[in-house]
Amino acid sequence: MPAPSHDPVHGAVPGSGSVFAESGDFATEISDIADGDALGLAELHELDPDQVASPRAKRRLGLAFWIASGWFALVALAALLAPILPIDDPNKTVARPRLAPSSAHWFGTDALGRDVFSRTIWGGRISLVVGIGSILLGVLIGGAIGLLAGHYRGKVETILMGFCDVLLSFPALLLALAIVGFRDNRDVSTIVLAIGVVSIAPVARLVRANTMIYSQREFVTAARSLGASNARIMLREVLPNVVFPVLSFSVIAVAVAIVAEGGLAFIGLSVPPPTATWGGMISDGRNFLADAPWISLAPCFILFLTVLALNLAGDRLREFFDIREGAL
């Protein structure tokens, strides 16, 4: 029986029963298979959009994120440039007390005749420094605790997470009040320390949970099989993946820290007068709400918008990183 001849044009053996014999084009067959897979994924996406990502889905942060980020950047920039901005001295009496808002004093004056707009800008310096500094302290210490506890497990995890459980057993506000009360001075560093200690345990639990997840992934197993040390695995393999959820959590935590500083200032346990803080300004005007509500409402409104912007940005970052992680 003669051997089947090879077709030099179509690259197939006639009569061999190959799936490519009918079409005669390998590239066409591959394209058909790819089109079928794409169609199947599209149909699955229509049935369950949460489990199957659409090929046309665009990963964008959205307009709300950029508006929120723009507002926070504006507040931070104004607070940073407060010494060189053409505004009044925040502690100098510039007009008669409780002057209503006008073109000369946009937010009016307080009970001592100080410009509320100027004090609001200067007060943002304390609030932002405390908010960012305290969360940075919590992320550094809590992140290290969570990374070690999630990677080593065993006794290390028991000791470290037991320490975090002790911190969580104290009410956050009472713990901050205790730290401020035991310190002789009430400067910015004391407030940062008080709120930073409160934020250690939540950050540690978040980092530990994500470390336990990524420590079981294939790339960590491969790195361990190649002889990588524990330090290299934690710093080079696990940490870059843990950064994203911690980042989104930190943005929201900064908003919580700013509110916490305002609460301490409202009860007189933050930076002492005459230094301007948002919480202190709200407290100063609470006795004049009937005839001069702008003294409290102006810093309260700025505080509200700043916290809202941070919450919106943090939520959007969390959703954005979840989409990216699910697509890998």
C-alpha positions as CSV (number, residue, x, y, z in Angstrom):
1,M,0.0,0.0,0.0
2,P,1.6,3.3,-1.0
3,A,2.3,5.9,1.7
4,P,0.1,8.9,1.7
5,S,1.7,11.9,0.1
6,H,2.3,15.2,1.9
7,D,0.5,18.2,0.6
8,P,3.2,21.0,0.3
9,V,0.5,23.7,0.1
10,H,-1.7,23.0,3.1
11,G,0.9,21.2,5.2
12,A,-1.4,18.3,6.0
13,V,-1.5,14.6,5.0
14,P,-4.5,14.0,2.7
15,G,-6.7,11.3,4.1
16,S,-4.9,11.2,7.4
17,G,-8.0,12.2,9.4
18,S,-6.3,15.3,10.9
19,V,-8.5,18.1,12.2
20,F,-6.5,20.5,10.1
21,A,-7.1,18.6,6.9
22,E,-10.5,20.0,6.3
23,S,-9.6,23.7,6.7
24,G,-6.0,23.3,5.5
25,D,-4.9,26.2,7.6
26,F,-3.4,25.8,11.1
27,A,-3.7,29.5,11.9
28,T,-7.4,29.5,11.1
29,E,-8.0,26.6,13.4
30,I,-6.2,28.3,16.3
31,S,-8.2,31.5,15.6
32,D,-11.4,29.5,15.7
33,I,-10.5,27.9,19.0
34,A,-9.6,31.3,20.5
35,D,-12.8,32.9,19.3
36,G,-14.8,30.0,20.9
37,D,-13.0,30.5,24.2
38,A,-13.7,34.2,24.1
39,L,-17.3,33.6,23.4
40,G,-17.6,31.1,26.2
41,L,-16.0,33.6,28.7
42,A,-18.4,36.3,27.5
43,E,-21.4,34.0,28.1
44,L,-20.1,33.1,31.6
45,H,-19.6,36.8,32.3
46,E,-23.2,37.5,31.5
47,L,-24.3,34.6,33.8
48,D,-22.0,35.6,36.7
49,P,-20.3,39.0,36.3
50,D,-18.7,38.8,39.7
51,Q,-16.7,35.6,39.0
52,V,-15.7,36.1,35.4
53,A,-14.2,39.4,34.4
54,S,-15.3,41.0,31.2
55,P,-12.6,41.5,28.5
56,R,-13.8,45.0,28.0
57,A,-13.7,45.9,31.7
58,K,-11.5,49.0,32.3
59,R,-9.7,49.3,35.6
60,R,-10.1,52.9,36.5
61,L,-10.1,54.7,39.8
62,G,-13.1,56.8,38.8
63,L,-14.0,60.4,39.0
64,A,-15.0,60.3,42.7
65,F,-11.5,59.1,43.6
66,W,-9.8,62.0,41.8
67,I,-12.2,64.6,43.2
68,A,-11.5,63.2,46.7
69,S,-7.8,63.1,46.1
70,G,-7.8,66.6,44.7
71,W,-9.6,68.0,47.8
72,F,-7.2,66.2,50.1
73,A,-4.2,67.5,48.1
74,L,-5.6,71.0,48.3
75,V,-6.0,70.9,52.0
76,A,-2.6,69.4,52.5
77,L,-1.0,71.9,50.2
78,A,-2.7,74.8,52.0
79,A,-1.5,73.5,55.4
80,L,2.0,73.0,54.1
81,L,2.2,76.5,52.6
82,A,0.4,78.2,55.5
83,P,3.5,80.2,56.6
84,I,3.9,81.8,53.2
85,L,0.3,82.3,52.3
86,P,-1.2,85.8,52.4
87,I,-3.3,85.1,55.4
88,D,-3.5,86.6,58.9
89,D,-1.6,85.4,61.9
90,P,-3.8,82.7,63.4
91,N,-3.1,83.9,67.0
92,K,-3.4,87.6,66.4
93,T,-6.5,89.6,67.1
94,V,-7.4,91.1,63.7
95,A,-11.0,92.4,64.2
96,R,-13.8,92.6,66.7
97,P,-14.9,89.3,68.3
98,R,-17.5,87.1,66.6
99,L,-17.6,89.1,63.4
100,A,-19.8,87.4,60.7
101,P,-18.1,86.0,57.5
102,S,-17.3,88.7,55.0
103,S,-15.0,89.5,52.1
104,A,-12.3,90.5,54.6
105,H,-12.7,87.5,56.8
106,W,-14.2,84.6,54.8
107,F,-15.0,82.4,57.8
108,G,-15.6,85.3,60.2
109,T,-13.7,85.8,63.5
110,D,-13.8,83.8,66.8
111,A,-14.6,84.9,70.3
112,L,-11.2,86.6,70.6
113,G,-11.3,88.4,67.2
114,R,-8.9,86.0,65.5
115,D,-9.5,85.1,61.8
116,V,-11.2,81.7,61.6
117,F,-10.1,81.1,58.0
118,S,-6.5,81.5,58.9
119,R,-6.8,79.3,62.0
120,T,-8.6,76.6,59.9
121,I,-5.6,76.5,57.5
122,W,-3.1,76.4,60.3
123,G,-5.2,73.9,62.2
124,G,-4.9,71.5,59.2
125,R,-1.1,71.3,59.9
126,I,-1.6,69.6,63.3
127,S,-4.5,67.4,62.1
128,L,-2.7,66.1,59.0
129,V,0.6,65.6,60.8
130,V,-1.1,63.6,63.6
131,G,-3.2,61.6,61.2
132,I,-0.4,60.7,58.8
133,G,2.3,60.3,61.5
134,S,0.2,58.1,63.8
135,I,-0.8,55.7,61.0
136,L,2.7,55.6,59.7
137,L,3.8,54.5,63.2
138,G,1.1,51.9,63.4
139,V,1.9,50.5,59.9
140,L,5.6,50.2,60.6
141,I,5.2,48.4,64.0
142,G,1.9,46.6,63.3
143,G,3.1,45.6,59.8
144,A,6.3,44.1,61.2
145,I,4.3,42.2,63.8
146,G,1.8,40.9,61.3
147,L,4.4,39.9,58.8
148,L,6.4,37.9,61.4
149,A,3.3,36.3,62.9
150,G,1.8,35.3,59.6
151,H,5.0,33.8,58.2
152,Y,6.5,31.9,61.2
153,R,3.3,30.8,62.9
154,G,3.6,28.7,66.1
155,K,5.0,30.3,69.2
156,V,6.0,33.5,67.4
157,E,2.4,34.0,66.2
158,T,1.0,33.2,69.7
159,I,3.2,35.7,71.4
160,L,2.9,38.5,68.9
161,M,-0.9,38.2,68.4
162,G,-1.4,37.8,72.1
163,F,0.2,41.3,72.4
164,C,-2.2,42.6,69.8
165,D,-5.1,41.0,71.6
166,V,-4.1,42.9,74.8
167,L,-4.1,46.2,72.9
168,L,-7.5,45.4,71.4
169,S,-8.9,44.6,74.8
170,F,-8.6,48.3,75.8
171,P,-11.2,50.7,74.3
172,A,-9.3,52.8,71.7
173,L,-10.3,56.2,73.2
174,L,-9.5,55.2,76.8
175,L,-6.1,53.8,75.7
176,A,-5.3,57.1,73.9
177,L,-6.4,59.1,76.9
178,A,-4.3,57.0,79.2
179,I,-1.2,57.5,77.0
180,V,-1.7,61.3,76.8
181,G,-2.5,61.5,80.6
182,F,0.7,59.7,81.6
183,R,2.8,62.1,79.5
184,D,4.0,65.3,81.0
185,N,3.5,67.4,77.8
186,R,0.8,67.4,75.2
187,D,2.9,68.1,72.1
188,V,2.4,66.7,68.6
189,S,4.7,63.7,69.3
190,T,2.6,62.7,72.3
191,I,-0.6,62.7,70.2
192,V,1.0,60.8,67.4
193,L,2.3,58.2,69.9
194,A,-1.2,57.8,71.5
195,I,-3.1,57.3,68.3
196,G,-0.2,55.3,66.7
197,V,-0.3,52.8,69.5
198,V,-4.0,52.3,69.1
199,S,-3.6,51.6,65.4
200,I,-0.9,48.9,65.8
201,A,-3.2,46.0,66.5
202,P,-5.7,46.5,63.6
203,V,-2.8,46.8,61.1
204,A,-1.1,43.7,62.6
205,R,-4.2,41.6,62.1
206,L,-4.7,42.8,58.6
207,V,-1.1,42.1,57.6
208,R,-1.1,38.7,59.3
209,A,-4.2,37.6,57.5
210,N,-2.7,38.6,54.1
211,T,0.7,37.1,54.9
212,M,-0.9,33.8,55.7
213,I,-2.7,33.8,52.4
214,Y,0.3,34.7,50.3
215,S,2.6,32.4,52.2
216,Q,0.7,29.5,50.7
217,R,1.0,30.7,47.1
218,E,3.0,28.9,44.4
219,F,5.6,31.5,44.0
220,V,6.5,31.4,47.7
221,T,6.7,27.6,47.6
222,A,9.0,27.9,44.5
223,A,11.2,30.4,46.3
224,R,11.4,28.2,49.3
225,S,12.3,25.1,47.2
226,L,15.1,27.1,45.6
227,G,16.6,27.7,49.0
228,A,15.5,31.3,49.7
229,S,15.8,32.4,53.3
230,N,12.8,33.4,55.4
231,A,13.9,37.0,55.3
232,R,14.1,37.0,51.5
233,I,10.7,35.3,51.2
234,M,9.0,37.9,53.5
235,L,10.6,40.9,52.0
236,R,10.8,40.0,48.3
237,E,7.8,37.7,47.9
238,V,5.1,38.4,50.5
239,L,5.6,42.0,51.4
240,P,5.0,43.5,47.9
241,N,1.6,41.7,47.8
242,V,0.7,42.8,51.3
243,V,1.4,46.5,50.6
244,F,-1.8,47.0,48.5
245,P,-4.4,46.1,51.1
246,V,-2.4,47.9,53.7
247,L,-2.3,51.0,51.5
248,S,-6.1,51.2,51.1
249,F,-6.6,50.5,54.8
250,S,-4.1,53.2,55.7
251,V,-5.9,55.9,53.7
252,I,-9.1,55.2,55.7
253,A,-7.2,54.9,58.9
254,V,-5.7,58.4,58.4
255,A,-9.3,59.7,58.4
256,V,-10.0,57.9,61.6
257,A,-6.9,59.3,63.2
258,I,-7.8,62.8,62.2
259,V,-11.2,62.4,63.8
260,A,-9.5,60.9,66.9
261,E,-7.2,63.9,67.2
262,G,-10.2,66.2,66.9
263,G,-11.9,64.3,69.7
264,L,-8.9,64.6,71.9
265,A,-8.7,68.3,71.1
266,F,-12.5,68.8,71.8
267,I,-12.0,67.5,75.4
268,G,-8.8,69.5,75.8
269,L,-6.3,66.7,75.6
270,S,-4.6,67.6,72.3
271,V,-2.1,70.3,71.6
272,P,-2.8,73.1,74.1
273,P,-3.9,76.6,73.0
274,P,-3.2,78.9,71.4
275,T,-2.1,76.4,68.7
276,A,-4.9,76.0,66.2
277,T,-6.4,72.6,65.7
278,W,-9.7,71.7,64.1
279,G,-11.0,69.9,67.2
280,G,-9.9,72.8,69.4
281,M,-11.6,75.3,67.2
282,I,-14.8,73.3,67.3
283,S,-14.6,73.2,71.0
284,D,-13.9,77.0,71.3
285,G,-17.1,77.8,69.4
286,R,-19.5,75.4,71.1
287,N,-20.5,78.1,73.6
288,F,-21.4,80.5,70.8
289,L,-23.5,78.4,68.5
290,A,-26.5,80.6,69.0
291,D,-25.1,83.9,67.8
292,A,-21.8,82.9,66.1
293,P,-22.2,79.3,64.7
294,W,-19.4,79.9,62.1
295,I,-16.7,79.6,64.7
296,S,-17.4,75.8,65.1
297,L,-19.1,75.1,61.8
298,A,-16.3,76.3,59.5
299,P,-13.6,74.0,60.9
300,C,-16.2,71.2,61.3
301,F,-17.2,71.5,57.6
302,I,-13.5,71.3,56.5
303,L,-12.9,68.3,58.8
304,F,-16.0,66.6,57.4
305,L,-15.0,67.1,53.8
306,T,-11.4,65.9,54.5
307,V,-12.5,62.8,56.3
308,L,-15.1,62.1,53.6
309,A,-12.5,62.5,50.9
310,L,-10.2,60.0,52.6
311,N,-12.9,57.5,53.1
312,L,-14.0,57.7,49.4
313,A,-10.4,57.4,48.2
314,G,-9.7,54.5,50.5
315,D,-12.8,52.6,49.5
316,R,-12.0,53.1,45.8
317,L,-8.4,52.0,46.2
318,R,-9.6,48.8,47.9
319,E,-12.0,48.0,45.1
320,F,-9.3,48.8,42.5
321,F,-6.8,46.5,44.1
322,D,-9.3,43.7,44.5
323,I,-10.1,43.9,40.8
324,R,-6.4,43.7,39.9
325,E,-5.8,40.8,42.3
326,G,-8.7,38.9,40.9
327,A,-7.5,39.3,37.3
328,L,-4.1,37.8,38.0
